């Protein structure tokens, strides 16, 4: 699978709150940073989807840049996102930057950030 396909699978898993697919696409040591500076782990992210604390109702990709270099890669995406987080509805245009690593032929997110655009 190429990195573009992996990124699109991640987006689909986020939209569907597909915890099994997210688990497969996130590296065990993934660390993310949110727009407010909050740092979260893989288990934090999966738990938010599993519990329903985070529900993405719409994620529309506006732009996407994909770079691959051997066993590492980066995706930079701007998306319009509607979500319910902690019971509160939110809408934002966000820039996601993800560092990916390839293990056994599979791409997995090792680091991620998102900030408002």
BELCORQUI-V550059 format. One record per residue. N is the residue number from 0. PSI is psi in degrees with one decimal (999 if undefined). BURIAL is + if it has 9 or more other ideal C-beta (glycine too) atoms within 8 Angstrom, else -. D_CENTER is the distance of its C-alpha to the mean C-alpha in Angstrom with 1 decimal. Layout:
n:N psi:PSI burial:BURIAL d_center:D_CENTER
n:N psi:PSI burial:BURIAL d_center:D_CENTER
This chain:
n:0 psi:138.3 burial:- d_center:17.3
n:1 psi:170.2 burial:- d_center:16.4
n:2 psi:-35.8 burial:+ d_center:13.2
n:3 psi:-44.5 burial:- d_center:13.1
n:4 psi:-42.5 burial:- d_center:13.3
n:5 psi:-42.8 burial:+ d_center:10.6
n:6 psi:-43.8 burial:+ d_center:8.1
n:7 psi:-35.0 burial:- d_center:9.9
n:8 psi:-38.3 burial:+ d_center:9.8
n:9 psi:-45.1 burial:+ d_center:6.1
n:10 psi:-43.9 burial:+ d_center:6.6
n:11 psi:-40.8 burial:+ d_center:9.8
n:12 psi:-38.2 burial:+ d_center:8.8
n:13 psi:-46.6 burial:+ d_center:7.0
n:14 psi:-39.6 burial:+ d_center:10.2
n:15 psi:-3.0 burial:- d_center:12.4
n:16 psi:41.8 burial:+ d_center:11.3
n:17 psi:91.1 burial:- d_center:12.0
n:18 psi:-37.7 burial:+ d_center:12.0
n:19 psi:-44.1 burial:- d_center:13.8
n:20 psi:-41.5 burial:+ d_center:11.5
n:21 psi:-42.2 burial:+ d_center:8.4
n:22 psi:-41.3 burial:+ d_center:11.2
n:23 psi:-30.6 burial:- d_center:12.2
n:24 psi:-14.7 burial:+ d_center:9.0
n:25 psi:129.9 burial:+ d_center:8.4
n:26 psi:144.8 burial:+ d_center:11.5
n:27 psi:-28.9 burial:- d_center:13.9
n:28 psi:17.8 burial:- d_center:14.1
n:29 psi:141.2 burial:+ d_center:10.6
n:30 psi:132.8 burial:+ d_center:10.9
n:31 psi:159.1 burial:+ d_center:8.8
n:32 psi:127.2 burial:+ d_center:10.8
n:33 psi:177.1 burial:+ d_center:10.8
n:34 psi:-27.9 burial:- d_center:13.1
n:35 psi:6.7 burial:- d_center:16.0
n:36 psi:-3.9 burial:- d_center:15.7
n:37 psi:132.7 burial:- d_center:14.8
n:38 psi:137.3 burial:- d_center:13.6
n:39 psi:151.8 burial:+ d_center:11.9
n:40 psi:177.2 burial:+ d_center:12.0
n:41 psi:-47.6 burial:+ d_center:10.5
n:42 psi:-36.8 burial:- d_center:13.3
n:43 psi:-47.0 burial:- d_center:12.7
n:44 psi:-48.9 burial:+ d_center:9.3
n:45 psi:-39.4 burial:+ d_center:10.9
n:46 psi:-35.9 burial:+ d_center:14.0
n:47 psi:-37.5 burial:+ d_center:12.7
n:48 psi:-43.9 burial:+ d_center:11.8
n:49 psi:-41.5 burial:- d_center:14.9
n:50 psi:-15.8 burial:- d_center:17.2
n:51 psi:3.2 burial:- d_center:16.2
n:52 psi:-27.7 burial:- d_center:15.7
n:53 psi:125.3 burial:+ d_center:12.5
n:54 psi:112.3 burial:+ d_center:12.9
n:55 psi:118.0 burial:+ d_center:11.2
n:56 psi:-23.1 burial:- d_center:14.4
n:57 psi:135.6 burial:- d_center:13.6
n:58 psi:107.4 burial:+ d_center:10.9
n:59 psi:112.6 burial:- d_center:13.1
n:60 psi:127.3 burial:+ d_center:12.2
n:61 psi:-36.7 burial:- d_center:15.1
n:62 psi:152.9 burial:- d_center:14.7
n:63 psi:128.3 burial:+ d_center:13.0
n:64 psi:128.9 burial:- d_center:14.4
n:65 psi:129.1 burial:+ d_center:14.0
n:66 psi:129.1 burial:- d_center:16.1
n:67 psi:140.9 burial:- d_center:17.2
n:68 psi:87.7 burial:- d_center:19.8
n:69 psi:-116.3 burial:- d_center:21.0
n:70 psi:4.7 burial:- d_center:18.8
n:71 psi:159.7 burial:+ d_center:16.2
n:72 psi:166.8 burial:+ d_center:14.1
n:73 psi:140.4 burial:+ d_center:12.0
n:74 psi:139.0 burial:+ d_center:10.1
n:75 psi:119.8 burial:+ d_center:10.7
n:76 psi:142.6 burial:+ d_center:10.1
n:77 psi:131.8 burial:+ d_center:11.8
n:78 psi:148.4 burial:+ d_center:11.3
n:79 psi:123.8 burial:+ d_center:13.5
n:80 psi:131.7 burial:+ d_center:12.0
n:81 psi:134.0 burial:+ d_center:14.3
n:82 psi:164.8 burial:+ d_center:13.6
n:83 psi:119.7 burial:+ d_center:15.8
n:84 psi:119.4 burial:+ d_center:15.1
n:85 psi:30.4 burial:- d_center:18.0
n:86 psi:-6.7 burial:- d_center:20.1
n:87 psi:131.8 burial:- d_center:19.9
n:88 psi:143.0 burial:- d_center:18.8
n:89 psi:150.2 burial:+ d_center:16.9
n:90 psi:136.9 burial:- d_center:16.4
n:91 psi:155.1 burial:- d_center:15.0
n:92 psi:122.2 burial:+ d_center:14.3
n:93 psi:146.6 burial:+ d_center:11.4
n:94 psi:118.2 burial:+ d_center:10.8
n:95 psi:133.6 burial:+ d_center:7.5
n:96 psi:124.1 burial:+ d_center:8.7
n:97 psi:134.2 burial:+ d_center:7.4
n:98 psi:125.2 burial:+ d_center:10.3
n:99 psi:148.7 burial:+ d_center:10.7
n:100 psi:147.0 burial:+ d_center:13.9
n:101 psi:124.9 burial:+ d_center:15.9
n:102 psi:126.1 burial:- d_center:17.8
n:103 psi:36.5 burial:- d_center:20.5
n:104 psi:-1.6 burial:- d_center:19.3
n:105 psi:134.5 burial:+ d_center:15.7
n:106 psi:136.6 burial:+ d_center:12.6
n:107 psi:142.5 burial:+ d_center:10.4
n:108 psi:126.0 burial:+ d_center:7.8
n:109 psi:-29.9 burial:+ d_center:10.4
n:110 psi:146.3 burial:+ d_center:9.4
n:111 psi:144.9 burial:+ d_center:6.9
n:112 psi:154.3 burial:+ d_center:8.5
n:113 psi:139.9 burial:+ d_center:8.8
n:114 psi:153.0 burial:- d_center:12.3
n:115 psi:147.1 burial:- d_center:14.5
n:116 psi:999 burial:- d_center:16.3
